[in-house]
Amino acid sequence: METPEQISESGGQLTTALRAQKRRIVAALADDETLDATPIVRGDETLCCEEYLTLVYELHHVQLPELARNGVIRFDRRRDAVTRGPRFGEVAAPDGERDGGDEIGECE
């Protein structure tokens, strides 16, 4: 049985992973032209099955469509692929990082 500390730590990792997905997608696309539309989880982030499913749902139904609406990426649901959009260069710095917080793709 998980202790409250373990549950709290895991929930915090889910929150961190959710908030970081847009930034991680843009950084990964700076290195690769095409990505699978799967969450990018760091090695030190441990998510249970339910949390990972939440992350997948949020990525596919909220974050990727928002990035696509704003022209940062193209999201092909049929191929489950993400590519650079026409405005990608506006948000991605040459090293794959970018300025600003987690506002990538936020509706203006």
C-alpha positions as CSV (number, residue, x, y, z in Angstrom):
1,M,0.0,0.0,0.0
2,E,1.3,3.5,-0.9
3,T,2.0,5.9,1.9
4,P,0.6,9.5,1.6
5,E,4.2,10.7,0.9
6,Q,4.4,8.3,-2.1
7,I,1.0,9.3,-3.4
8,S,1.9,13.0,-3.0
9,E,5.3,12.5,-4.7
10,S,3.7,10.6,-7.6
11,G,1.0,13.3,-8.1
12,G,3.6,16.0,-8.1
13,Q,5.5,14.1,-10.8
14,L,2.3,13.9,-12.9
15,T,1.8,17.7,-12.5
16,T,5.4,18.4,-13.5
17,A,5.1,16.1,-16.5
18,L,1.8,17.6,-17.6
19,R,3.2,21.2,-17.4
20,A,6.4,20.3,-19.2
21,Q,4.9,18.5,-22.2
22,K,4.7,21.4,-24.6
23,R,8.2,22.5,-23.8
24,R,9.5,19.0,-24.1
25,I,7.7,18.5,-27.5
26,V,9.2,21.7,-28.9
27,A,12.7,20.8,-27.6
28,A,12.5,17.2,-29.0
29,L,11.3,18.6,-32.4
30,A,14.3,20.9,-32.5
31,D,16.4,17.7,-32.7
32,D,14.1,15.4,-34.7
33,E,11.7,16.3,-37.6
34,T,9.0,13.8,-36.6
35,L,8.0,12.5,-33.2
36,D,5.5,9.9,-32.0
37,A,2.6,11.5,-30.3
38,T,3.5,9.9,-26.9
39,P,4.3,11.8,-23.7
40,I,7.9,12.6,-23.0
41,V,8.7,11.5,-19.5
42,R,12.1,12.0,-17.9
43,G,13.9,9.0,-16.4
44,D,13.4,10.3,-12.8
45,E,9.6,10.7,-13.2
46,T,7.7,7.7,-12.0
47,L,4.0,7.5,-13.0
48,C,1.5,4.8,-12.2
49,C,-0.7,3.5,-15.1
50,E,-3.6,5.8,-14.3
51,E,-1.3,8.8,-14.2
52,Y,0.3,7.9,-17.5
53,L,-3.1,7.4,-19.1
54,T,-4.1,10.9,-17.9
55,L,-0.9,12.3,-19.4
56,V,-1.6,10.6,-22.7
57,Y,-5.2,11.9,-22.8
58,E,-4.2,15.4,-21.9
59,L,-1.4,15.4,-24.5
60,H,-3.7,14.1,-27.3
61,H,-6.8,16.0,-26.5
62,V,-5.6,19.3,-25.1
63,Q,-1.9,20.1,-25.6
64,L,-1.1,18.8,-29.1
65,P,-4.3,20.3,-30.6
66,E,-3.5,23.6,-28.9
67,L,0.0,23.6,-30.3
68,A,-1.4,22.7,-33.7
69,R,-4.0,25.5,-33.6
70,N,-1.3,28.0,-33.0
71,G,0.9,26.7,-35.9
72,V,3.7,25.5,-33.6
73,I,3.3,21.8,-34.7
74,R,1.3,19.7,-37.1
75,F,-0.4,16.8,-35.4
76,D,-1.5,13.8,-37.5
77,R,-3.9,11.7,-35.5
78,R,-4.0,9.0,-38.0
79,R,-0.3,8.4,-38.1
80,D,0.0,9.4,-34.4
81,A,2.9,11.8,-35.5
82,V,4.0,15.3,-34.6
83,T,6.0,17.5,-36.9
84,R,7.1,21.1,-37.0
85,G,4.5,23.6,-37.9
86,P,4.8,26.9,-39.7
87,R,5.4,28.9,-36.5
88,F,7.8,26.4,-35.0
89,G,10.8,28.7,-35.5
90,E,9.2,31.5,-33.5
91,V,9.1,29.4,-30.3
92,A,12.1,27.1,-30.6
93,A,15.6,28.5,-30.0
94,P,18.5,26.9,-31.9
95,D,19.5,24.7,-28.9
96,G,16.0,23.3,-28.5
97,E,15.2,25.5,-25.6
98,R,13.0,28.6,-25.6
99,D,12.4,31.7,-23.7
100,G,9.3,32.1,-21.5
101,G,7.5,29.7,-19.2
102,D,5.0,27.0,-20.2
103,E,3.0,29.3,-22.5
104,I,4.0,27.6,-25.7
105,G,0.9,27.3,-27.9
106,E,-1.3,29.2,-25.4
107,C,-4.2,30.8,-27.2
108,E,-3.7,34.5,-27.5
